[in-house]
Amino acid sequence: MKARLYNSCFRNLSINYKNMANSAGSKKRARQAVKRNKHNSQIRAKVRTFIKKVSYAIDAGDKKEATSGFTEMQKNVDQAVSKGLMHKNQAARKKSRIIAQIKAL
C-alpha cells in the first residue's frame, strides 16, 4: 500500500496496524506513517493558527500586530513548504494576499 493510503487508514491512532501489515518492513512503514501523520498534522495546525492570528489582527484594524504576526506566519509557512506540507505556490498566494491586506490598512 502507498503511504497516502496508510495515512488515511491510521487517522485514528488506536487502530492496531500490526494486524494489517504482513512483513516486518510493511509493519515498520505503517508505524512510520502514523508518526509522520501526527507530526505533519501538528505543523499544519500551527501554520493555520498563525494565519488566523494575522487575519484577526487585520479584521481588528491593528496594523502593528498584523505586521509582527505576519513575520512569524511567514517563517512557519516557509518551513511547512520546505518540509513538503504545503505547496510553494499556495504559500506564496497566502502570503501575498495577507500582505496586500496589511498594506491596505
N, CA, C and O of each residue as an XYZ file, in Angstrom:
420
protein
N       0.842     -1.196      0.000
C       0.000      0.000      0.000
C       0.875      1.244      0.000
O       1.996      1.234      0.510
N       0.358      2.285     -0.565
C       1.115      3.522     -0.599
C       0.989      4.255      0.730
O       0.070      3.996      1.507
N       1.917      5.169      0.984
C       1.922      5.906      2.244
C       0.649      6.719      2.406
O       0.148      6.865      3.521
N       0.113      7.255      1.303
C      -1.092      8.078      1.391
C      -2.260      7.236      1.916
O      -3.051      7.703      2.735
N      -2.358      5.994      1.440
C      -3.421      5.126      1.894
C      -3.226      4.770      3.361
O      -4.195      4.698      4.116
N      -1.979      4.547      3.768
C      -1.709      4.279      5.179
C      -2.117      5.467      6.043
O      -2.701      5.285      7.111
N      -1.812      6.690      5.584
C      -2.169      7.864      6.360
C      -3.676      7.951      6.555
O      -4.141      8.287      7.644
N      -4.443      7.652      5.510
C      -5.886      7.725      5.647
C      -6.409      6.599      6.529
O      -7.415      6.775      7.217
N      -5.751      5.458      6.522
C      -6.205      4.329      7.339
C      -5.933      4.552      8.822
O      -6.674      4.049      9.667
N      -4.898      5.286      9.144
C      -4.467      5.381     10.537
C      -4.688      6.757     11.139
O      -3.917      7.188     11.997
N      -5.737      7.458     10.698
C      -6.033      8.751     11.311
C      -6.356      8.575     12.785
O      -5.968      9.397     13.616
N      -7.058      7.515     13.103
C      -7.318      7.199     14.500
C      -6.151      6.323     14.967
O      -6.020      5.181     14.528
N      -5.318      6.845     15.838
C      -4.074      6.168     16.200
C      -4.301      4.928     17.055
O      -3.350      4.200     17.340
N      -5.538      4.672     17.469
C      -5.805      3.497     18.276
C      -5.937      2.231     17.430
O      -6.060      1.136     17.977
N      -5.912      2.368     16.103
C      -6.004      1.200     15.226
C      -4.738      0.368     15.371
O      -3.631      0.906     15.402
N      -4.906     -0.932     15.459
C      -3.758     -1.818     15.567
C      -3.265     -2.123     14.159
O      -3.776     -3.032     13.504
N      -2.279     -1.372     13.692
C      -1.786     -1.513     12.339
C      -0.968     -2.763     12.147
O      -0.722     -3.164     11.009
N      -0.533     -3.402     13.234
C       0.302     -4.598     13.115
C      -0.494     -5.762     12.539
O       0.080     -6.636     11.889
N      -1.805     -5.790     12.766
C      -2.617     -6.872     12.222
C      -2.837     -6.704     10.726
O      -3.147     -7.679     10.040
N      -2.684     -5.498     10.208
C      -2.935     -5.243      8.795
C      -1.700     -5.535      7.955
O      -1.825     -5.965      6.808
N      -0.527     -5.313      8.499
C       0.705     -5.487      7.739
C       1.177     -6.937      7.843
O       0.954     -7.605      8.852
N       1.829     -7.407      6.787
C       2.279     -8.799      6.771
C       3.761     -8.939      7.074
O       4.144     -9.723      7.943
N       4.595     -8.195      6.372
C       6.033     -8.338      6.565
C       6.528     -7.347      7.610
O       5.827     -6.406      7.981
N       7.739     -7.577      8.069
C       8.324     -6.691      9.065
C       8.522     -5.293      8.495
O       8.338     -4.290      9.186
N       8.901     -5.246      7.219
C       9.107     -3.944      6.578
C       7.819     -3.149      6.457
O       7.806     -1.935      6.662
N       6.738     -3.840      6.124
C       5.461     -3.130      5.999
C       4.944     -2.688      7.360
O       4.283     -1.654      7.459
N       5.232     -3.455      8.417
C       4.854     -3.033      9.770
C       5.609     -1.770     10.154
O       5.045     -0.843     10.735
N       6.892     -1.751      9.819
C       7.695     -0.570     10.143
C       7.202      0.648      9.362
O       7.109      1.741      9.921
N       6.888      0.473      8.082
C       6.380      1.595      7.278
C       5.049      2.097      7.848
O       4.782      3.299      7.826
N       4.227      1.198      8.349
C       2.955      1.605      8.943
C       3.194      2.420     10.211
O       2.526      3.427     10.444
N       4.153      1.977     11.029
C       4.494      2.739     12.241
C       5.005      4.123     11.875
O       4.614      5.119     12.483
N       5.881      4.179     10.877
C       6.442      5.460     10.455
C       5.357      6.380      9.903
O       5.391      7.588     10.138
N       4.407      5.824      9.180
C       3.330      6.633      8.604
C       2.474      7.251      9.695
O       2.051      8.401      9.576
N       2.213      6.498     10.757
C       1.414      7.021     11.862
C       2.146      8.170     12.541
O       1.551      9.211     12.817
N       3.433      7.985     12.810
C       4.216      9.040     13.455
C       4.330     10.273     12.567
O       4.208     11.402     13.042
N       4.564     10.053     11.282
C       4.719     11.155     10.343
C       3.408     11.931     10.203
O       3.412     13.160     10.132
N       2.287     11.207     10.163
C       0.982     11.842     10.042
C       0.703     12.729     11.253
O       0.219     13.852     11.110
N       1.009     12.223     12.435
C       0.791     13.002     13.661
C       1.654     14.263     13.656
O       1.169     15.348     13.978
N       2.909     14.129     13.297
C       3.836     15.260     13.274
C       3.419     16.295     12.238
O       3.410     17.494     12.519
N       3.072     15.827     11.032
C       2.670     16.748      9.974
C       1.373     17.462     10.309
O       1.206     18.635      9.975
N       0.455     16.768     10.964
C      -0.807     17.396     11.361
C      -0.563     18.527     12.349
O      -1.222     19.565     12.281
N       0.373     18.333     13.260
C       0.698     19.375     14.238
C       1.293     20.596     13.551
O       0.958     21.727     13.903
N       2.166     20.384     12.583
C       2.784     21.510     11.883
C       1.740     22.258     11.057
O       1.725     23.489     11.047
N       0.856     21.512     10.354
C      -0.202     22.154      9.563
C      -1.133     22.975     10.453
O      -1.556     24.065     10.071
N      -1.452     22.456     11.636
C      -2.324     23.176     12.568
C      -1.646     24.451     13.054
O      -2.297     25.483     13.219
N      -0.329     24.376     13.282
C       0.409     25.555     13.735
C       0.406     26.635     12.660
O       0.255     27.818     12.965
N       0.569     26.235     11.421
C       0.546     27.203     10.314
C      -0.825     27.867     10.217
O      -0.923     29.085     10.067
N      -1.882     27.058     10.302
C      -3.240     27.616     10.243
C      -3.493     28.582     11.394
O      -4.168     29.596     11.215
N      -2.956     28.274     12.576
C      -3.132     29.154     13.736
C      -2.477     30.502     13.494
O      -3.066     31.538     13.804
N      -1.270     30.509     12.947
C      -0.584     31.774     12.680
C      -1.311     32.582     11.618
O      -1.380     33.807     11.710
N      -1.854     31.908     10.609
C      -2.605     32.618      9.569
C      -3.850     33.259     10.167
O      -4.179     34.400      9.844
N      -4.541     32.531     11.036
C      -5.731     33.072     11.686
C      -5.382     34.256     12.578
O      -6.123     35.237     12.631
N      -4.258     34.167     13.276
C      -3.842     35.240     14.165
C      -3.650     36.540     13.384
O      -4.079     37.603     13.833
N      -3.018     36.459     12.238
C      -2.810     37.639     11.395
C      -4.147     38.133     10.838
O      -4.392     39.337     10.778
N      -4.998     37.207     10.437
C      -6.305     37.593      9.890
C      -7.143     38.323     10.930
O      -7.815     39.303     10.609
N      -7.108     37.857     12.165
C      -7.863     38.528     13.232
C      -7.313     39.925     13.494
O      -8.080     40.853     13.749
N      -6.002     40.082     13.433
C      -5.398     41.405     13.626
C      -5.805     42.339     12.485
O      -6.048     43.523     12.719
N      -5.882     41.831     11.274
C      -6.312     42.643     10.131
C      -7.772     43.056     10.305
O      -8.130     44.208     10.059
N      -8.612     42.112     10.730
C     -10.030     42.424     10.944
C     -10.214     43.469     12.037
O     -11.123     44.296     11.971
N      -9.343     43.425     13.044
C      -9.420     44.395     14.135
C      -8.839     45.748     13.726
O      -9.048     46.745     14.416
N      -8.118     45.788     12.617
C      -7.531     47.033     12.135
C      -6.219     47.392     12.819
O      -5.790     48.545     12.773
N      -5.580     46.417     13.452
C      -4.331     46.648     14.168
C      -3.153     46.331     13.241
O      -2.741     45.178     13.112
N      -2.628     47.363     12.606
C      -1.571     47.164     11.609
C      -0.272     46.684     12.251
O       0.424     45.843     11.681
N       0.057     47.205     13.420
C       1.308     46.817     14.094
C       1.270     45.331     14.466
O       2.228     44.600     14.217
N       0.169     44.897     15.055
C       0.022     43.486     15.438
C       0.013     42.590     14.200
O       0.605     41.511     14.211
N      -0.655     43.031     13.136
C      -0.715     42.241     11.908
C       0.668     42.106     11.279
O       1.022     41.036     10.783
N       1.450     43.180     11.296
C       2.793     43.137     10.709
C       3.713     42.215     11.495
O       4.460     41.431     10.910
N       3.660     42.309     12.821
C       4.521     41.435     13.631
C       4.072     39.983     13.508
O       4.908     39.079     13.461
N       2.774     39.752     13.455
C       2.270     38.398     13.283
C       2.600     37.832     11.915
O       2.794     36.627     11.758
N       2.662     38.718     10.921
C       2.968     38.265      9.562
C       4.384     37.705      9.469
O       4.612     36.707      8.785
N       5.340     38.341     10.156
C       6.717     37.840     10.095
C       6.810     36.438     10.693
O       7.521     35.583     10.166
N       6.086     36.200     11.803
C       6.068     34.857     12.397
C       5.368     33.874     11.468
O       5.830     32.749     11.279
N       4.246     34.308     10.888
C       3.488     33.449      9.992
C       4.316     33.075      8.772
O       4.300     31.927      8.328
N       5.038     34.047      8.237
C       5.851     33.815      7.042
C       6.914     32.756      7.315
O       7.163     31.889      6.478
N       7.532     32.829      8.478
C       8.557     31.857      8.850
C       7.969     30.446      8.918
O       8.556     29.499      8.395
N       6.813     30.310      9.560
C       6.187     28.997      9.708
C       5.684     28.445      8.379
O       5.785     27.244      8.126
N       5.149     29.304      7.539
C       4.674     28.864      6.229
C       5.854     28.395      5.381
O       5.760     27.371      4.704
N       6.951     29.124      5.413
C       8.127     28.724      4.640
C       8.710     27.403      5.139
O       9.194     26.598      4.344
N       8.664     27.182      6.447
C       9.129     25.902      6.983
C       8.235     24.759      6.515
O       8.721     23.675      6.194
N       6.920     25.007      6.476
C       5.994     23.975      6.007
C       6.249     23.656      4.529
O       6.132     22.507      4.104
N       6.595     24.681      3.759
C       6.911     24.457      2.344
C       8.176     23.621      2.209
O       8.230     22.702      1.392
N       9.187     23.933      3.001
C      10.452     23.203      2.897
C      10.292     21.744      3.314
O      11.045     20.886      2.854
N       9.326     21.454      4.175
C       9.087     20.075      4.599
C       8.073     19.357      3.712
O       7.772     18.183      3.931
N       7.549     20.061      2.716
C       6.642     19.438      1.776
C       5.203     19.350      2.250
O       4.415     18.597      1.678
N       4.841     20.103      3.284
C       3.481     20.059      3.812
C       2.553     21.031      3.113
O       1.331     20.939      3.235
N       3.141     21.963      2.382
C       2.354     22.964      1.670
C       3.067     23.244      0.357
O       4.296     23.284      0.310
N       2.314     23.434     -0.689
C       2.912     23.729     -1.981
C       3.441     25.156     -1.976
O       2.853     26.042     -1.356
N       4.548     25.371     -2.668
C       5.184     26.686     -2.649
C       4.289     27.765     -3.243
O       4.312     28.908     -2.787
N       3.496     27.411     -4.262
C       2.603     28.409     -4.858
C       1.454     28.759     -3.914
O       1.026     29.912     -3.856
N       0.968     27.787     -3.191
C      -0.085     28.059     -2.211
C       0.436     28.987     -1.120
O      -0.256     29.920     -0.712
N       1.658     28.731     -0.648
C       2.256     29.580      0.381
C       2.453     30.999     -0.143
O       2.168     31.969      0.560
N       2.937     31.118     -1.370
C       3.153     32.444     -1.954
C       1.831     33.187     -2.103
O       1.762     34.393     -1.865
N       0.788     32.474     -2.492
C      -0.529     33.092     -2.648
C      -1.070     33.596     -1.312
O      -1.590     34.710     -1.233
N      -0.951     32.790     -0.275
C      -1.436     33.189      1.048
C      -0.669     34.401      1.562
O      -1.267     35.350      2.069
N       0.669     34.367      1.429
C       1.485     35.486      1.911
C       1.175     36.754      1.133
O       1.090     37.837      1.712
N       1.008     36.626     -0.164
C       0.743     37.787     -0.998
C      -0.590     38.433     -0.648
O      -0.688     39.657     -0.557
N      -1.604     37.620     -0.454
C      -2.923     38.162     -0.133
C      -2.942     38.825      1.233
O      -3.569     39.867      1.421
N      -2.248     38.211      2.184
C      -2.246     38.795      3.536
C      -1.459     40.091      3.566
O      -1.897     41.056      4.193
N      -0.303     40.143      2.903
C       0.481     41.386      2.926
C      -0.261     42.488      2.193
O      -0.125     43.658      2.551
N      -1.042     42.149      1.176
C      -1.860     43.167      0.494
C      -2.924     43.723      1.421
O      -3.214     44.919      1.392
N      -3.508     42.863      2.244
C      -4.500     43.317      3.212
C      -3.876     44.199      4.279
O      -4.486     45.169      4.729
N      -2.640     43.855      4.689
C      -1.950     44.667      5.695
C      -1.615     46.043      5.124
O      -1.760     47.052      5.815
N      -1.172     46.089      3.878
C      -0.848     47.388      3.262
C      -2.080     48.252      3.088
O      -1.989     49.480      3.105
N      -3.235     47.618      2.921
C      -4.479     48.378      2.733
C      -4.989     48.998      4.032
O      -5.864     49.862      4.004
N      -4.443     48.559      5.175
C      -4.906     49.125      6.468
C      -4.506     50.588      6.609
O      -4.810     51.217      7.623
